[in-house]
Amino acid sequence: MPDTPPPGTPAVRRRAVLAAATAAAVPVLTAAAVTPASAAPPSATAASGAPAAAAAHGKRPRALPGGGDLGPNVLVFDPSTPDIQARLDAVFRQQESAQFGTGRYALLFRPGTYHGLNAQLGFYTSIAGLGLSPDDTTVHGDVTVDAGWFGGNATQNFWRSAENLALVPASGTNRWAVAQAAPFRRMHVHGGLDLAPSGYGWASGGYIADSRIEGQVGPYSQQQWYTRDSAIGSWLNGVWNMVFSGVEGAPAQSFPAPPYTTLDTTPVSREKPFLYVDGRGGFRVFLPAKRTGARGVTWGKGTPRGSSLPLSRFYVARPGVSAATLNQALAQGLHLLLTPGVYHLDRPVRVNRAGTVVLGLGYATLIPDNGVTALKVADVDGVRLAGFLVDAGPVNSRTLLEIGPPGARRDHSADPTTVQDVFVRIGGAGAGRATTSMVVNNRHTIVDHTWVWRADHGEGVGWETNRADYGVVVNGDDVLATGLFVEHFNKYDVQWNGQRGRTIFFQNEKAYDAPDQAAIQNGSVKGYAAYKVGAGVTTHEGWGLGSYCFYNVDPTIVQHHGFAAPDVPGVKFHDLLVVSLGGQGQYEHVINDLGAPTSGTSTVPSTVVSYP
């Protein structure tokens, strides 16, 4: 993600590489301080992976239970809970700068009204209300992300989220100064929303969906942003690339000056599943319905459209559980709820049943060991993947996440697979390698907000150390991406081979650490495009796409273009830009051979409004 200032600000920049990964987190509350989903924790059999051992000895494995305790790192509050602020502060102290630590937390608020809170969110921390509507859970106070831990620079405020709450900010404006992988979903802000850190230092872009902000949204230094199916009072400014689809109150289309790309509706959307409590206080998971031509929030008239499942239909996984146990739960017909923590997998988690939900809390993290793929989805309808992180292991994986098998051809238009707030990381927390991070083979898949990141800082980082050639490869037809963030891959960041694909908002940086021009040479072409549409594709469309280069190892590197696509009438792009960050490397064109080159040290975009 870019940590450069907006145009006109001195272009001096460098990320500070953090000294070491933070040590394993210690829960700040005991299990007794947490309101559980039920009194019964997952069985010892489930936690130990014993079903696989039973199968190996020819025994029928014991059926796994549904439901259970959500564990010590899910903190559930109600308005009568004492010392809520102290508990929030304790989590924040632990997580504020723990960028590559192992702590994971979900902060859940039962319906009601809360007064005088300031929930500061650090890394791997999610906060959410437990009502069917955001207005069921009202906080008179703030849910704050700022950048004091990093000297006022918000460009590394990753991996955190806020969902399903109504806020009445103490000052009238809530601060949400985030970077990638930090969704703001299903929120109702009775006031304004400030997306910049205090002091208005650098900030590099984010995502809002299904939210209502009654006042003004002020991006200030945010370089790019995507807002989907929401309502806002007004929008203050734009730096490089501000994209809106289905947003009531959005500014009019005006790219590149101001840099607003505005679509009246979102073609297809289905909101992320979420945990809530029913009238008897039991946990359920709500599954929002699909919308076409969507505009505005889903919850404006109270209960949203959709269906729900009781927690008893979910295997509530805890860190330490084996992949074999997760697969047994899926084979039994259970869904998966991944409680906060880190899960090591010695084989893929296989989602073979239509309608399966895999929902993570508090950035549950899957690490594939020994070069396996973390998760594979079959060619079936209606799978929902949401709210977890896939972290590459030290042995190269051919793929990390596969949405459908190679050659998938079934029509899923009526009930697509959705991939929402599912993030992929190669390196940073330690050595990691993967040839391709995410492969989408299933038709009609909706990828709604992902950050696929080959790390440029942290541990295990180097041109060959965390080698990862491809970020996202789309082979399936009719795939829609809304909020696609893909950065730093050794070759193509996105390669799109399927027909009739669509992308609304794309943010990219080319790999910083290319050692020289030869290292990125693509045959006769200088560099691999950030976003390449395959030569055989006849229909494709994209809106609001940006690629940035910062070749800090060899600033003389030249990238021929940010985007590559067939020159055919059915392949169309709207509002493209490329930026050389401080003159560290340059682009010759924007898309194919079209668009002016970047030049000099000024961080000024070169744009193409329409292609072809």
Secondary structure by P-SEA (a helix, b strand, c coil): cccccccccccccccccccccccccccccccccccccccccccccccccaaaaaaaacccccccccccccccccccccccccaaaaaaaaaaaaccccccccbbbbbbbcccccccccccccccbbbbbcccccccbbbccccccccccccccccccccccccbbbbbcccccccccccccccccbbbbcbbbbcccccccbbbcccccccccccbbbccccccccccccccccccccccbbbbccccccccccccccbbbbbcccccccccccccccccbbbbbbbbbbbcccccccccccccccccccccccccccccccaaaaaaaaaabbbbbbcbbbbbbcccccccccbbbbbbcccbbbbbccccccbbbccccbbbbcbbbbbbccccccccccccccccccccccbbbbbccbbbbcccccbbbbcccbbbcccccccccccccccccccccccccccccccbbbcccbbbbccccccccccccbbbcccbbbbcbbbbbcccccccccccccccccbbbcccccccccbbbbcbbbbbbbccccccccccccbbbcccccbbbcccccccccccbbbcccccccbbbbbccccccccccccc
